């Protein structure tokens, strides 16, 4: 989903990730998610974030969000026949609350409408990002002690 926006608020670009970016993936995951993972997962281990970073970099199916000449975040979207999965959207604290995440999610919502496929995600129960997803039209479809499973359903063409 390589894209960019030049609006002053939320200006960013997306570029394909490289397999030498495991350290950045680890940093953005640790900085943005460790607190929520530790609160939500009973058997959470910090090492699992390192494994996630190494696996993600090796697969290469991710995008790096850049803003102000810096790596600002990580985006992983999986496209399935039945739905679009927002697997991961992590934005470094210095770039949060600038409209970047909302813009990316709205682009995915537009894709969901264009393809009439639901957009799905999961979020830790302790993560306040759930409120953003609800404001953007996602509904909780299931939940466990650890996570909410949320879905945005596009309007069907009439």
Secondary structure, 3 states (H helix, E strand, C coil): CCCEECCCCCCEEEEECCCCCHHHHHHHHHHHHHHHHHHHCCCCCCHHHHHHHHHHHHHCCCEEEEECCEEEEEEEEEECCCEEEEEEEEECHHHCCCCHHHHHHHHHHHHHHHHCCEEEEEEECCCCHHHHHHHCCCEEEEECCCEEEEEECCCCCC
